[in-house]
Amino acid sequence: MPIETVEKEQIGYLNIINAKEDNSGSLQKKLDEAQRLGNEFKSKAVITFNTTIGPKRVDTTVWAVTEKYIQLKNNIHIPLKSLIDIDF
């Protein structure tokens, strides 16, 4: 079953939950690269994260990566523990 793509503006209406596994450690290199691509090249990343209604995907620019969150435009945050994957 394909993963539904949502607009970043919809993220605030979703109930984001932890992924089955905490992938934040293994995704750290991709997180750093996504932030660099967003800040230096305005390139987007495809972020897959977990919600109460199943995995969702968003195609957006990563502005910052903190200890616990990915920060997107308009002060939207996705918890690192909810991340399933990141692609470019």
ABEGO torsion letter per residue (X at the ends): XBBBBBBAAAAAABBBBBBABBAAAAAAAAAAAAAAAAAAAGBBBBBBBBBAAEBBBBBBBBABBBAABBBBBGGBBBBAAABABBBX
